[in-house]
């Protein structure tokens, strides 16, 4: 259990209470020491005023009246106690001194200052020893019971008073610290609102600002600096969005303009290959490569154009789509393209339908199956499952291949991303397949993610369902 306060407010209040408690303790100790010395001085004055009269009266059996109650007197001859008594309500009573008590009395310096001693049969006493007329020693003293009782009452009073002061100060300090930290709380609230904004992409407007910008206060200086930082961030995000828009427009325009010349190149290459004129083997091979590469470039241009249109927010077709049928068709195509893999379908008895673009959703499932086929060895089992959830439809593609390299689960959905940097372009594609998958699914209001470990990789699609 961690008792150290974490918040600034709690630390300030705790620090205030600790300092106040230390101050109260210092005041209490100083007051107690001063009071103890004062009371002892009063007792010493009273002992000096009374003198050894009570001790001398014990020797001659004189009346003890007139002596303060609790006054102690003793007469010592050659270090031995001959008489000892304590003034009670009626008369002097023998205290019943033990040998240790007599030794303590004998050790008192004659003519010295009063000393505090602890007698086993009595309370603490303040005693003084004086020389008698017959070579004896007269010891007189007063009980410290009153002094101790006064000090105990003082300690109790200080404890109650200081506890009350700490309680009142804690409540008042909490209110004051809360009021003093209110500007800082407003800064934290503004920061939380900004943190909740989607800043990763798209046009971003940071309208939130800190209201406290008084340069005469520390929180005002922080608020002003925070507002300037938000302004710089907003300007940078605006420039980024403008660059993204220009790049998307360029990609869309370039893709659109490249479609016609690529189609012409491919058409001429196919026409030349179909001709009856004799042709050298090298020329025929070159034309074949031109036809294949122009086909690959045409697919890349189509994919770039599709991404540009999705980025621009162009609406997709909205119709009822049978995902079960799309899964069957895409799996059949994948089985034909990858006969070395084992393909399995897990579908419910009733068709599972969603509202969306059938062509694009077919492309999504086909891309996932193609990804599983290309990046796993022969003999891998690929399972395609379609399930209806309470508020969505789930499509999963699971394989038992080697898995996605650690740390690349999110990166593989980026454009031109490659899990295997050394992979051949002839077998690996341009790296746009999964980017298109995410863009198409997002355009349908859904999500896609991947969970991978060696021996199991699962791509999971969630598409909204109306019921």
URRAKA-V853278 format. One record per residue. N is the residue number from 0. RES is the residue in one letter. SS is DSSP state (A for helix, B for strand, O for the rest). Layout:
n:N res:RES ss:SS
n:N res:RES ss:SS
This chain:
n:0 res:X ss:O
n:1 res:X ss:O
n:2 res:X ss:O
n:3 res:X ss:O
n:4 res:X ss:O
n:5 res:X ss:O
n:6 res:X ss:O
n:7 res:X ss:A
n:8 res:X ss:A
n:9 res:X ss:A
n:10 res:X ss:A
n:11 res:X ss:A
n:12 res:X ss:A
n:13 res:X ss:A
n:14 res:X ss:A
n:15 res:X ss:A
n:16 res:X ss:A
n:17 res:X ss:A
n:18 res:X ss:A
n:19 res:X ss:A
n:20 res:X ss:A
n:21 res:X ss:A
n:22 res:X ss:A
n:23 res:X ss:A
n:24 res:X ss:A
n:25 res:X ss:A
n:26 res:X ss:A
n:27 res:X ss:A
n:28 res:X ss:A
n:29 res:X ss:A
n:30 res:X ss:A
n:31 res:X ss:A
n:32 res:X ss:A
n:33 res:X ss:A
n:34 res:X ss:A
n:35 res:X ss:A
n:36 res:X ss:A
n:37 res:X ss:A
n:38 res:X ss:A
n:39 res:X ss:A
n:40 res:X ss:A
n:41 res:X ss:A
n:42 res:X ss:A
n:43 res:X ss:A
n:44 res:X ss:A
n:45 res:X ss:A
n:46 res:X ss:A
n:47 res:X ss:A
n:48 res:X ss:A
n:49 res:X ss:A
n:50 res:X ss:O
n:51 res:X ss:O
n:52 res:X ss:A
n:53 res:X ss:A
n:54 res:X ss:A
n:55 res:X ss:A
n:56 res:X ss:A
n:57 res:X ss:A
n:58 res:X ss:A
n:59 res:X ss:A
n:60 res:X ss:O
n:61 res:X ss:O
n:62 res:X ss:O
n:63 res:X ss:O
n:64 res:X ss:O
n:65 res:X ss:O
n:66 res:X ss:O
n:67 res:X ss:O
n:68 res:X ss:O
n:69 res:X ss:O
n:70 res:X ss:O
n:71 res:X ss:B
n:72 res:X ss:B
n:73 res:X ss:B
n:74 res:X ss:B
n:75 res:X ss:B
n:76 res:X ss:B
n:77 res:X ss:O
n:78 res:X ss:O
n:79 res:X ss:B
n:80 res:X ss:B
n:81 res:X ss:B
n:82 res:X ss:B
n:83 res:X ss:B
n:84 res:X ss:B
n:85 res:X ss:B
n:86 res:X ss:B
n:87 res:X ss:O
n:88 res:X ss:O
n:89 res:X ss:O
n:90 res:X ss:O
n:91 res:X ss:B
n:92 res:X ss:B
n:93 res:X ss:O
n:94 res:X ss:O
n:95 res:X ss:O
n:96 res:X ss:O
n:97 res:X ss:O
n:98 res:X ss:A
n:99 res:X ss:A
n:100 res:X ss:A
n:101 res:X ss:A
n:102 res:X ss:A
n:103 res:X ss:A
n:104 res:X ss:A
n:105 res:X ss:A
n:106 res:X ss:O
n:107 res:X ss:O
n:108 res:X ss:O
n:109 res:X ss:B
n:110 res:X ss:O
n:111 res:X ss:O
n:112 res:X ss:O
n:113 res:X ss:O
n:114 res:X ss:B
n:115 res:X ss:B
n:116 res:X ss:B
n:117 res:X ss:B
n:118 res:X ss:O
n:119 res:X ss:O
n:120 res:X ss:O
n:121 res:X ss:O
n:122 res:X ss:O
n:123 res:X ss:B
n:124 res:X ss:B
n:125 res:X ss:B
n:126 res:X ss:B
n:127 res:X ss:B
n:128 res:X ss:B
n:129 res:X ss:B
n:130 res:X ss:B
n:131 res:X ss:O
n:132 res:X ss:O
n:133 res:X ss:O
n:134 res:X ss:O
n:135 res:X ss:O
n:136 res:X ss:B
n:137 res:X ss:B
n:138 res:X ss:B
n:139 res:X ss:B
n:140 res:X ss:B
n:141 res:X ss:B
n:142 res:X ss:B
n:143 res:X ss:O
n:144 res:X ss:A
n:145 res:X ss:A
n:146 res:X ss:A
n:147 res:X ss:A
n:148 res:X ss:A
n:149 res:X ss:A
n:150 res:X ss:A
n:151 res:X ss:A
n:152 res:X ss:A
n:153 res:X ss:A
n:154 res:X ss:A
n:155 res:X ss:A
n:156 res:X ss:A
n:157 res:X ss:A
n:158 res:X ss:A
n:159 res:X ss:A
n:160 res:X ss:A
n:161 res:X ss:A
n:162 res:X ss:A
n:163 res:X ss:A
n:164 res:X ss:A
n:165 res:X ss:A
n:166 res:X ss:A
n:167 res:X ss:A
n:168 res:X ss:A
n:169 res:X ss:A
n:170 res:X ss:A
n:171 res:X ss:A
n:172 res:X ss:A
n:173 res:X ss:A
n:174 res:X ss:A
n:175 res:X ss:A
n:176 res:X ss:A
n:177 res:X ss:A
n:178 res:X ss:A
n:179 res:X ss:A
n:180 res:X ss:O
n:181 res:X ss:A
n:182 res:X ss:A
n:183 res:X ss:A
n:184 res:X ss:A
n:185 res:X ss:A
n:186 res:X ss:A
n:187 res:X ss:A
n:188 res:X ss:A
n:189 res:X ss:A
n:190 res:X ss:A
n:191 res:X ss:A
n:192 res:X ss:A
n:193 res:X ss:A
n:194 res:X ss:A
n:195 res:X ss:O
n:196 res:X ss:O
n:197 res:X ss:O
n:198 res:X ss:O
n:199 res:X ss:O
n:200 res:X ss:O
n:201 res:X ss:O
n:202 res:X ss:O
n:203 res:X ss:O
n:204 res:X ss:O
n:205 res:X ss:O
n:206 res:X ss:O
n:207 res:X ss:O
n:208 res:X ss:O
n:209 res:X ss:O
n:210 res:X ss:O
n:211 res:X ss:O
n:212 res:X ss:O
n:213 res:X ss:O
n:214 res:X ss:O
n:215 res:X ss:O
n:216 res:X ss:O
n:217 res:X ss:A
n:218 res:X ss:A
n:219 res:X ss:A
n:220 res:X ss:A
n:221 res:X ss:A
n:222 res:X ss:A
n:223 res:X ss:A
n:224 res:X ss:A
n:225 res:X ss:A
n:226 res:X ss:A
n:227 res:X ss:A
n:228 res:X ss:A
n:229 res:X ss:A
n:230 res:X ss:A
n:231 res:X ss:A
n:232 res:X ss:A
n:233 res:X ss:A
n:234 res:X ss:A
n:235 res:X ss:A
n:236 res:X ss:A
n:237 res:X ss:A
n:238 res:X ss:A
n:239 res:X ss:A
n:240 res:X ss:A
n:241 res:X ss:A
n:242 res:X ss:A
n:243 res:X ss:A
n:244 res:X ss:A
n:245 res:X ss:A
n:246 res:X ss:A
n:247 res:X ss:A
n:248 res:X ss:A
n:249 res:X ss:A
n:250 res:X ss:A
n:251 res:X ss:A
n:252 res:X ss:A
n:253 res:X ss:A
n:254 res:X ss:A
n:255 res:X ss:A
n:256 res:X ss:A
n:257 res:X ss:A
n:258 res:X ss:A
n:259 res:X ss:A
n:260 res:X ss:A
n:261 res:X ss:A
n:262 res:X ss:A
n:263 res:X ss:A
n:264 res:X ss:A
n:265 res:X ss:A
n:266 res:X ss:A
n:267 res:X ss:A
n:268 res:X ss:A
n:269 res:X ss:A
n:270 res:X ss:A
n:271 res:X ss:A
n:272 res:X ss:A
n:273 res:X ss:A
n:274 res:X ss:O
n:275 res:X ss:O
n:276 res:X ss:O
n:277 res:X ss:O
n:278 res:X ss:O
n:279 res:X ss:O
n:280 res:X ss:A
n:281 res:X ss:A
n:282 res:X ss:A
n:283 res:X ss:A
n:284 res:X ss:A
n:285 res:X ss:A
n:286 res:X ss:A
n:287 res:X ss:A
n:288 res:X ss:A
n:289 res:X ss:A
n:290 res:X ss:A
n:291 res:X ss:A
n:292 res:X ss:A
n:293 res:X ss:A
n:294 res:X ss:A
n:295 res:X ss:A
n:296 res:X ss:A
n:297 res:X ss:A
n:298 res:X ss:A
n:299 res:X ss:A
n:300 res:X ss:A
n:301 res:X ss:A
n:302 res:X ss:A
n:303 res:X ss:A
n:304 res:X ss:A
n:305 res:X ss:A
n:306 res:X ss:A
n:307 res:X ss:A
n:308 res:X ss:A
n:309 res:X ss:A
n:310 res:X ss:A
n:311 res:X ss:O
n:312 res:X ss:O
n:313 res:X ss:O
n:314 res:X ss:O
n:315 res:X ss:O
n:316 res:X ss:O
n:317 res:X ss:O
n:318 res:X ss:B
n:319 res:X ss:B
n:320 res:X ss:B
n:321 res:X ss:B
n:322 res:X ss:A
n:323 res:X ss:A
n:324 res:X ss:A
n:325 res:X ss:A
n:326 res:X ss:A
n:327 res:X ss:A
n:328 res:X ss:A
n:329 res:X ss:A
n:330 res:X ss:A
n:331 res:X ss:A
n:332 res:X ss:A
n:333 res:X ss:A
n:334 res:X ss:A
n:335 res:X ss:A
n:336 res:X ss:A
n:337 res:X ss:O
n:338 res:X ss:O
n:339 res:X ss:O
n:340 res:X ss:O
n:341 res:X ss:B
n:342 res:X ss:B
n:343 res:X ss:B
n:344 res:X ss:B
n:345 res:X ss:B
n:346 res:X ss:O
n:347 res:X ss:O
n:348 res:X ss:O
n:349 res:X ss:O
n:350 res:X ss:O
n:351 res:X ss:O
n:352 res:X ss:B
n:353 res:X ss:B
n:354 res:X ss:B
n:355 res:X ss:B
n:356 res:X ss:O
n:357 res:X ss:A
n:358 res:X ss:A
n:359 res:X ss:A
n:360 res:X ss:A
n:361 res:X ss:A
n:362 res:X ss:A
n:363 res:X ss:A
n:364 res:X ss:A
n:365 res:X ss:A
n:366 res:X ss:A
n:367 res:X ss:A
n:368 res:X ss:A
n:369 res:X ss:A
n:370 res:X ss:A
n:371 res:X ss:A
n:372 res:X ss:A
n:373 res:X ss:A
n:374 res:X ss:O
n:375 res:X ss:O
n:376 res:X ss:O
n:377 res:X ss:O
n:378 res:X ss:O
n:379 res:X ss:O
n:380 res:X ss:B
n:381 res:X ss:B
n:382 res:X ss:B
n:383 res:X ss:B
n:384 res:X ss:B
n:385 res:X ss:B
n:386 res:X ss:B
n:387 res:X ss:B
n:388 res:X ss:O
n:389 res:X ss:O
n:390 res:X ss:O
n:391 res:X ss:B
n:392 res:X ss:B
n:393 res:X ss:B
n:394 res:X ss:B
n:395 res:X ss:B
n:396 res:X ss:B
n:397 res:X ss:B
n:398 res:X ss:B
n:399 res:X ss:O
n:400 res:X ss:O
n:401 res:X ss:O
n:402 res:X ss:O
n:403 res:X ss:O
n:404 res:X ss:O
n:405 res:X ss:O
n:406 res:X ss:O
n:407 res:X ss:O
n:408 res:X ss:O
n:409 res:X ss:O
n:410 res:X ss:A
n:411 res:X ss:A
n:412 res:X ss:A
n:413 res:X ss:O
n:414 res:X ss:O
n:415 res:X ss:O
n:416 res:X ss:O
n:417 res:X ss:O
n:418 res:X ss:O
n:419 res:X ss:O
n:420 res:X ss:O
n:421 res:X ss:O
n:422 res:X ss:O
n:423 res:X ss:O
n:424 res:X ss:A
n:425 res:X ss:A
n:426 res:X ss:A
n:427 res:X ss:A
n:428 res:X ss:O
n:429 res:X ss:O
n:430 res:X ss:O
n:431 res:X ss:O
n:432 res:X ss:A
n:433 res:X ss:A
n:434 res:X ss:A
n:435 res:X ss:A
n:436 res:X ss:A
n:437 res:X ss:A
n:438 res:X ss:A
n:439 res:X ss:A
n:440 res:X ss:A
n:441 res:X ss:A
n:442 res:X ss:A
n:443 res:X ss:O
n:444 res:X ss:O
n:445 res:X ss:O
n:446 res:X ss:B
n:447 res:X ss:B
n:448 res:X ss:B
n:449 res:X ss:B
n:450 res:X ss:B
n:451 res:X ss:B
n:452 res:X ss:B
n:453 res:X ss:O
n:454 res:X ss:O
n:455 res:X ss:B
n:456 res:X ss:B
n:457 res:X ss:B
n:458 res:X ss:B
n:459 res:X ss:B
n:460 res:X ss:B
n:461 res:X ss:B
n:462 res:X ss:B
n:463 res:X ss:B
n:464 res:X ss:O
n:465 res:X ss:O
n:466 res:X ss:O
